[in-house]
Amino acid sequence: MFVMITYDVNQKRLGKVCKKLRQYLDWTQNSVFEGDITVGALNKCLAELRQIIDPEEDSIYLYRVSNPRNIKKDVIGVEKSPMDLFL
């Protein structure tokens, strides 16, 4: 499945969240990761993120895309992490 994850976390936890997401997805922009991932890997990633964040202060948004062929992605300016299979 294709997912996009965005986050807004306290500066103290920013590095840990970013590092964790890099293990599973492609970094495309500050606080934005995307890519193909299995359901099992996604569940593991989310469980690990829950151990890092403070749910009273931080937020993580998960967008699940069931058919990524229905998405058109346009980048204006520098594309930080080009994706070969996306578009």
N, CA, C and O atoms as a GROMACS GRO file, in nm:
protein
  348
    1MET      N    1   0.085  -0.116   0.000
    1MET     CA    2   0.000   0.000   0.000
    1MET      C    3   0.090   0.123   0.000
    1MET      O    4   0.202   0.118   0.050
    2PHE      N    5   0.040   0.232  -0.056
    2PHE     CA    6   0.114   0.357  -0.059
    2PHE      C    7   0.062   0.446   0.053
    2PHE      O    8  -0.059   0.462   0.069
    3VAL      N    9   0.153   0.505   0.130
    3VAL     CA   10   0.114   0.594   0.239
    3VAL      C   11   0.195   0.723   0.234
    3VAL      O   12   0.304   0.729   0.179
    4MET      N   13   0.136   0.825   0.294
    4MET     CA   14   0.206   0.950   0.321
    4MET      C   15   0.189   0.976   0.470
    4MET      O   16   0.080   0.965   0.524
    5ILE      N   17   0.298   1.012   0.534
    5ILE     CA   18   0.295   1.044   0.676
    5ILE      C   19   0.354   1.184   0.694
    5ILE      O   20   0.463   1.214   0.645
    6THR      N   21   0.279   1.268   0.764
    6THR     CA   22   0.328   1.400   0.801
    6THR      C   23   0.328   1.408   0.952
    6THR      O   24   0.252   1.337   1.019
    7TYR      N   25   0.411   1.493   1.006
    7TYR     CA   26   0.416   1.502   1.152
    7TYR      C   27   0.450   1.642   1.197
    7TYR      O   28   0.512   1.721   1.125
    8ASP      N   29   0.409   1.672   1.318
    8ASP     CA   30   0.441   1.796   1.386
    8ASP      C   31   0.470   1.757   1.530
    8ASP      O   32   0.379   1.735   1.610
    9VAL      N   33   0.598   1.750   1.563
    9VAL     CA   34   0.638   1.705   1.696
    9VAL      C   35   0.730   1.807   1.761
    9VAL      O   36   0.789   1.892   1.693
   10ASN      N   37   0.741   1.798   1.892
   10ASN     CA   38   0.829   1.885   1.967
   10ASN      C   39   0.973   1.867   1.919
   10ASN      O   40   1.014   1.757   1.883
   11GLN      N   41   1.047   1.975   1.920
   11GLN     CA   42   1.187   1.975   1.873
   11GLN      C   43   1.270   1.865   1.941
   11GLN      O   44   1.361   1.810   1.880
   12LYS      N   45   1.238   1.834   2.067
   12LYS     CA   46   1.313   1.732   2.142
   12LYS      C   47   1.301   1.594   2.079
   12LYS      O   48   1.392   1.512   2.091
   13ARG      N   49   1.188   1.567   2.011
   13ARG     CA   50   1.163   1.435   1.954
   13ARG      C   51   1.174   1.433   1.802
   13ARG      O   52   1.160   1.328   1.741
   14LEU      N   53   1.199   1.547   1.742
   14LEU     CA   54   1.201   1.560   1.596
   14LEU      C   55   1.300   1.464   1.529
   14LEU      O   56   1.265   1.394   1.434
   15GLY      N   57   1.422   1.461   1.579
   15GLY     CA   58   1.524   1.375   1.521
   15GLY      C   59   1.490   1.228   1.530
   15GLY      O   60   1.513   1.152   1.435
   16LYS      N   61   1.434   1.186   1.643
   16LYS     CA   62   1.398   1.045   1.661
   16LYS      C   63   1.286   1.004   1.566
   16LYS      O   64   1.289   0.895   1.508
   17VAL      N   65   1.185   1.091   1.550
   17VAL     CA   66   1.074   1.061   1.461
   17VAL      C   67   1.123   1.053   1.316
   17VAL      O   68   1.087   0.960   1.243
   18CYS      N   69   1.203   1.149   1.276
   18CYS     CA   70   1.256   1.150   1.140
   18CYS      C   71   1.341   1.025   1.113
   18CYS      O   72   1.326   0.961   1.009
   19LYS      N   73   1.428   0.991   1.206
   19LYS     CA   74   1.513   0.873   1.190
   19LYS      C   75   1.429   0.746   1.179
   19LYS      O   76   1.459   0.659   1.097
   20LYS      N   77   1.326   0.735   1.260
   20LYS     CA   78   1.241   0.616   1.257
   20LYS      C   79   1.169   0.605   1.122
   20LYS      O   80   1.165   0.497   1.063
   21LEU      N   81   1.113   0.716   1.074
   21LEU     CA   82   1.041   0.712   0.947
   21LEU      C   83   1.133   0.681   0.829
   21LEU      O   84   1.090   0.617   0.733
   22ARG      N   85   1.258   0.724   0.836
   22ARG     CA   86   1.354   0.695   0.728
   22ARG      C   87   1.380   0.546   0.716
   22ARG      O   88   1.422   0.499   0.610
   23GLN      N   89   1.357   0.471   0.822
   23GLN     CA   90   1.375   0.326   0.818
   23GLN      C   91   1.268   0.258   0.733
   23GLN      O   92   1.288   0.146   0.686
   24TYR      N   93   1.155   0.326   0.714
   24TYR     CA   94   1.041   0.263   0.648
   24TYR      C   95   0.998   0.331   0.517
   24TYR      O   96   0.949   0.264   0.426
   25LEU      N   97   1.016   0.462   0.507
   25LEU     CA   98   0.961   0.538   0.395
   25LEU      C   99   1.065   0.633   0.337
   25LEU      O  100   1.174   0.649   0.392
   26ASP      N  101   1.030   0.697   0.226
   26ASP     CA  102   1.117   0.794   0.161
   26ASP      C  103   1.085   0.934   0.211
   26ASP      O  104   0.969   0.975   0.215
   27TRP      N  105   1.188   1.007   0.248
   27TRP     CA  106   1.171   1.146   0.290
   27TRP      C  107   1.152   1.230   0.165
   27TRP      O  108   1.235   1.225   0.074
   28THR      N  109   1.045   1.308   0.159
   28THR     CA  110   1.019   1.388   0.040
   28THR      C  111   1.021   1.537   0.068
   28THR      O  112   1.042   1.617  -0.023
   29GLN      N  113   1.000   1.575   0.190
   29GLN     CA  114   1.000   1.716   0.228
   29GLN      C  115   1.007   1.722   0.381
   29GLN      O  116   0.981   1.622   0.448
   30ASN      N  117   1.042   1.839   0.435
   30ASN     CA  118   1.046   1.849   0.581
   30ASN      C  119   0.914   1.800   0.640
   30ASN      O  120   0.807   1.846   0.601
   31SER      N  121   0.923   1.708   0.732
   31SER     CA  122   0.808   1.651   0.803
   31SER      C  123   0.713   1.573   0.714
   31SER      O  124   0.597   1.554   0.751
   32VAL      N  125   0.759   1.527   0.598
   32VAL     CA  126   0.674   1.449   0.507
   32VAL      C  127   0.752   1.328   0.456
   32VAL      O  128   0.863   1.340   0.404
   33PHE      N  129   0.691   1.211   0.473
   33PHE     CA  130   0.747   1.087   0.421
   33PHE      C  131   0.640   1.017   0.339
   33PHE      O  132   0.521   1.032   0.366
   34GLU      N  133   0.681   0.940   0.239
   34GLU     CA  134   0.585   0.866   0.158
   34GLU      C  135   0.653   0.743   0.100
   34GLU      O  136   0.775   0.734   0.094
   35GLY      N  137   0.569   0.648   0.057
   35GLY     CA  138   0.623   0.530  -0.009
   35GLY      C  139   0.533   0.409   0.007
   35GLY      O  140   0.432   0.412   0.077
   36ASP      N  141   0.574   0.303  -0.060
   36ASP     CA  142   0.504   0.174  -0.050
   36ASP      C  143   0.551   0.102   0.075
   36ASP      O  144   0.670   0.104   0.109
   37ILE      N  145   0.457   0.040   0.143
   37ILE     CA  146   0.488  -0.029   0.268
   37ILE      C  147   0.383  -0.138   0.289
   37ILE      O  148   0.267  -0.123   0.251
   38THR      N  149   0.425  -0.247   0.348
   38THR     CA  150   0.328  -0.353   0.379
   38THR      C  151   0.248  -0.314   0.503
   38THR      O  152   0.290  -0.226   0.579
   39VAL      N  153   0.136  -0.377   0.521
   39VAL     CA  154   0.052  -0.350   0.638
   39VAL      C  155   0.129  -0.383   0.766
   39VAL      O  156   0.123  -0.308   0.864
   40GLY      N  157   0.199  -0.494   0.765
   40GLY     CA  158   0.276  -0.533   0.884
   40GLY      C  159   0.386  -0.432   0.918
   40GLY      O  160   0.404  -0.396   1.034
   41ALA      N  161   0.458  -0.388   0.816
   41ALA     CA  162   0.564  -0.290   0.839
   41ALA      C  163   0.506  -0.157   0.885
   41ALA      O  164   0.565  -0.090   0.970
   42LEU      N  165   0.392  -0.119   0.830
   42LEU     CA  166   0.328   0.006   0.872
   42LEU      C  167   0.286  -0.002   1.018
   42LEU      O  168   0.308   0.092   1.094
   43ASN      N  169   0.226  -0.113   1.056
   43ASN     CA  170   0.184  -0.130   1.196
   43ASN      C  171   0.304  -0.126   1.290
   43ASN      O  172   0.296  -0.067   1.398
   44LYS      N  173   0.415  -0.187   1.251
   44LYS     CA  174   0.536  -0.185   1.332
   44LYS      C  175   0.590  -0.042   1.343
   44LYS      O  176   0.627   0.002   1.451
   45CYS      N  177   0.593   0.028   1.231
   45CYS     CA  178   0.640   0.167   1.230
   45CYS      C  179   0.555   0.255   1.322
   45CYS      O  180   0.609   0.333   1.401
   46LEU      N  181   0.425   0.242   1.311
   46LEU     CA  182   0.335   0.323   1.393
   46LEU      C  183   0.350   0.291   1.542
   46LEU      O  184   0.344   0.380   1.626
   47ALA      N  185   0.369   0.164   1.574
   47ALA     CA  186   0.389   0.125   1.713
   47ALA      C  187   0.518   0.187   1.768
   47ALA      O  188   0.522   0.233   1.882
   48GLU      N  189   0.622   0.188   1.686
   48GLU     CA  190   0.748   0.247   1.728
   48GLU      C  191   0.736   0.399   1.742
   48GLU      O  192   0.794   0.458   1.833
   49LEU      N  193   0.661   0.462   1.653
   49LEU     CA  194   0.639   0.606   1.662
   49LEU      C  195   0.560   0.642   1.788
   49LEU      O  196   0.587   0.745   1.852
   50ARG      N  197   0.463   0.558   1.824
   50ARG     CA  198   0.385   0.583   1.946
   50ARG      C  199   0.472   0.582   2.071
   50ARG      O  200   0.441   0.648   2.170
   51GLN      N  201   0.580   0.506   2.066
   51GLN     CA  202   0.672   0.501   2.180
   51GLN      C  203   0.759   0.627   2.188
   51GLN      O  204   0.813   0.658   2.294
   52ILE      N  205   0.773   0.698   2.076
   52ILE     CA  206   0.858   0.816   2.071
   52ILE      C  207   0.781   0.944   2.102
   52ILE      O  208   0.830   1.030   2.176
   53ILE      N  209   0.662   0.958   2.047
   53ILE     CA  210   0.590   1.085   2.056
   53ILE      C  211   0.518   1.102   2.190
   53ILE      O  212   0.498   1.006   2.265
   54ASP      N  213   0.481   1.224   2.217
   54ASP     CA  214   0.395   1.257   2.331
   54ASP      C  215   0.258   1.290   2.272
   54ASP      O  216   0.243   1.396   2.211
   55PRO      N  217   0.158   1.203   2.288
   55PRO     CA  218   0.027   1.227   2.225
   55PRO      C  219  -0.046   1.349   2.278
   55PRO      O  220  -0.144   1.394   2.218
   56GLU      N  221   0.001   1.403   2.389
   56GLU     CA  222  -0.058   1.526   2.443
   56GLU      C  223  -0.005   1.650   2.371
   56GLU      O  224  -0.065   1.757   2.379
   57GLU      N  225   0.106   1.635   2.301
   57GLU     CA  226   0.173   1.750   2.243
   57GLU      C  227   0.201   1.734   2.093
   57GLU      O  228   0.202   1.834   2.021
   58ASP      N  229   0.224   1.614   2.046
   58ASP     CA  230   0.267   1.588   1.909
   58ASP      C  231   0.153   1.532   1.824
   58ASP      O  232   0.053   1.484   1.876
   59SER      N  233   0.171   1.540   1.692
   59SER     CA  234   0.071   1.479   1.604
   59SER      C  235   0.139   1.416   1.483
   59SER      O  236   0.239   1.466   1.432
   60ILE      N  237   0.080   1.305   1.440
   60ILE     CA  238   0.123   1.234   1.320
   60ILE      C  239  -0.002   1.210   1.236
   60ILE      O  240  -0.103   1.161   1.286
   61TYR      N  241   0.007   1.246   1.108
   61TYR     CA  242  -0.104   1.224   1.016
   61TYR      C  243  -0.065   1.116   0.918
   61TYR      O  244   0.043   1.121   0.859
   62LEU      N  245  -0.151   1.018   0.900
   62LEU     CA  246  -0.128   0.907   0.810
   62LEU      C  247  -0.233   0.909   0.700
   62LEU      O  248  -0.353   0.908   0.727
   63TYR      N  249  -0.186   0.913   0.576
   63TYR     CA  250  -0.276   0.909   0.460
   63TYR      C  251  -0.249   0.778   0.387
   63TYR      O  252  -0.138   0.753   0.340
   64ARG      N  253  -0.352   0.694   0.379
   64ARG     CA  254  -0.340   0.565   0.310
   64ARG      C  255  -0.401   0.579   0.172
   64ARG      O  256  -0.512   0.629   0.156
   65VAL      N  257  -0.328   0.533   0.073
   65VAL     CA  258  -0.375   0.543  -0.065
   65VAL      C  259  -0.390   0.401  -0.118
   65VAL      O  260  -0.292   0.329  -0.135
   66SER      N  261  -0.514   0.362  -0.142
   66SER     CA  262  -0.537   0.225  -0.185
   66SER      C  263  -0.491   0.201  -0.329
   66SER      O  264  -0.448   0.091  -0.363
   67ASN      N  265  -0.500   0.302  -0.413
   67ASN     CA  266  -0.455   0.288  -0.551
   67ASN      C  267  -0.372   0.410  -0.590
   67ASN      O  268  -0.427   0.511  -0.634
   68PRO      N  269  -0.239   0.402  -0.575
   68PRO     CA  270  -0.155   0.519  -0.602
   68PRO      C  271  -0.156   0.563  -0.748
   68PRO      O  272  -0.109   0.673  -0.779
   69ARG      N  273  -0.208   0.482  -0.837
   69ARG     CA  274  -0.218   0.523  -0.977
   69ARG      C  275  -0.320   0.634  -0.997
   69ARG      O  276  -0.321   0.701  -1.100
   70ASN      N  277  -0.406   0.653  -0.898
   70ASN     CA  278  -0.507   0.758  -0.906
   70ASN      C  279  -0.455   0.892  -0.856
   70ASN      O  280  -0.530   0.990  -0.854
   71ILE      N  281  -0.329   0.898  -0.817
   71ILE     CA  282  -0.272   1.021  -0.765
   71ILE      C  283  -0.180   1.080  -0.870
   71ILE      O  284  -0.098   1.010  -0.930
   72LYS      N  285  -0.193   1.208  -0.892
   72LYS     CA  286  -0.099   1.279  -0.978
   72LYS      C  287  -0.018   1.370  -0.888
   72LYS      O  288  -0.074   1.454  -0.817
   73LYS      N  289   0.111   1.354  -0.890
   73LYS     CA  290   0.199   1.432  -0.804
   73LYS      C  291   0.278   1.530  -0.891
   73LYS      O  292   0.351   1.490  -0.981
   74ASP      N  293   0.262   1.656  -0.863
   74ASP     CA  294   0.338   1.760  -0.930
   74ASP      C  295   0.432   1.823  -0.828
   74ASP      O  296   0.392   1.851  -0.715
   75VAL      N  297   0.555   1.846  -0.868
   75VAL     CA  298   0.653   1.911  -0.782
   75VAL      C  299   0.695   2.041  -0.849
   75VAL      O  300   0.738   2.041  -0.965
   76ILE      N  301   0.684   2.149  -0.778
   76ILE     CA  302   0.730   2.278  -0.827
   76ILE      C  303   0.856   2.311  -0.749
   76ILE      O  304   0.851   2.321  -0.626
   77GLY      N  305   0.965   2.329  -0.816
   77GLY     CA  306   1.092   2.351  -0.749
   77GLY      C  307   1.170   2.222  -0.737
   77GLY      O  308   1.153   2.131  -0.819
   78VAL      N  309   1.254   2.213  -0.638
   78VAL     CA  310   1.344   2.099  -0.621
   78VAL      C  311   1.270   1.981  -0.559
   78VAL      O  312   1.205   1.994  -0.455
   79GLU      N  313   1.281   1.866  -0.624
   79GLU     CA  314   1.226   1.744  -0.566
   79GLU      C  315   1.335   1.680  -0.483
   79GLU      O  316   1.438   1.639  -0.536
   80LYS      N  317   1.314   1.671  -0.354
   80LYS     CA  318   1.417   1.627  -0.262
   80LYS      C  319   1.443   1.477  -0.268
   80LYS      O  320   1.555   1.432  -0.245
   81SER      N  321   1.342   1.400  -0.298
   81SER     CA  322   1.359   1.254  -0.303
   81SER      C  323   1.281   1.201  -0.421
   81SER      O  324   1.168   1.156  -0.404
   82PRO      N  325   1.339   1.204  -0.541
   82PRO     CA  326   1.265   1.156  -0.659
   82PRO      C  327   1.225   1.009  -0.643
   82PRO      O  328   1.300   0.928  -0.589
   83MET      N  329   1.108   0.978  -0.690
   83MET     CA  330   1.057   0.841  -0.683
   83MET      C  331   1.041   0.789  -0.825
   83MET      O  332   0.967   0.846  -0.905
   84ASP      N  333   1.110   0.681  -0.856
   84ASP     CA  334   1.110   0.627  -0.992
   84ASP      C  335   0.974   0.573  -1.034
   84ASP      O  336   0.935   0.589  -1.150
   85LEU      N  337   0.903   0.510  -0.944
   85LEU     CA  338   0.779   0.443  -0.981
   85LEU      C  339   0.657   0.530  -0.963
   85LEU      O  340   0.547   0.493  -1.006
   86PHE      N  341   0.672   0.644  -0.902
   86PHE     CA  342   0.557   0.731  -0.875
   86PHE      C  343   0.553   0.837  -0.981
   86PHE      O  344   0.639   0.925  -0.983
   87LEU      N  345   0.457   0.831  -1.069
   87LEU     CA  346   0.443   0.917  -1.187
   87LEU      C  347   0.529   0.868  -1.294
   87LEU      O  348   0.532   0.926  -1.403
   0.00000   0.00000   0.00000
